[in-house]
Amino acid sequence: MSSDVAMSIMSVAEFLLWATLGFLFWKKKLQQRFPAMSYYLALRVVSTPVLIFLLNGKMIVPSQMWLICYVYLFWPVYIASAVLIFFICMEVFRSALSSFSGLMKFGIVVFRWAALASVIVSFSTVSFSHRGLLLIPDLAYGLMRSVSILELCLLAFLCLSMNALRLPLRDLSFGLSLGFGVMSSNDFIFASLTSRYASLTGPLQFIYESVILFALGTWVAYCTLPEPVRKPVMMPANSTIYRWNEIASALGHTGTQVAVQQPANSFFLTDVERVVEKVLNRNLKDRESET
């Protein structure tokens, strides 16, 4: 079996996994919980067979037109995927912190600022040496790089705070974060190795595709197996995460206004109380001496 045929088989297997995942996702009506993920799956289910057909079209009719059409379709899908993954990360973050409304609202604000900083840093590393349409791949890679960093940060956050958040391992929010974290790590490793060892591009391509199939298989397993019911989180009032949630809930709320007395009045009343107390004590001593 040639390498082209093997890669074609793996590409078809990837499409079948995307289709199976989309079917399970919509069958369980998970789009109500993760709407951005449903759009992402729809994009993948529709674009993957078209891209596979365009990529292998030269085997049917030898022509460069297939490759041109592939490139013009690939980059819009790539950029749209990066944008949708950003919103998916926000949905996963909201779902994981759904039991802590204060931390969720405060964390969303921090999450947006971190995303903006990541995009600025990623675009600042773009050389802008290309002009015209050749600039689109550089911008697309920069955008996807910033989103991949967010995916890894989100996965690290969930792994470190699962016990505190009472988040079960089989929860779908953790499964989605795990899959995207594996894919982003795969992208970073593949990009670093192919830039240094161009001769290993062929074997690495099979490893890269195998990791994608593994991530998709993980998502299919999460959607197939029953998800544990999220119970209300009960914790003592003196726990650290409870105090953080209360502090985060208080941030941004002005509250009610309270009238405060002038310090002079309080000092005056204190002096009056002391004088009255001295008089009462003196009267008590006089009565005791008389008796």
Summary of the structure (lengths in Angstrom):
residues: 291
radius of gyration: 30.5
end to end distance: 119.2
largest distance: 125.7
contacts: 778
relative contact order: 0.10
helix: 80%
strand: 0%
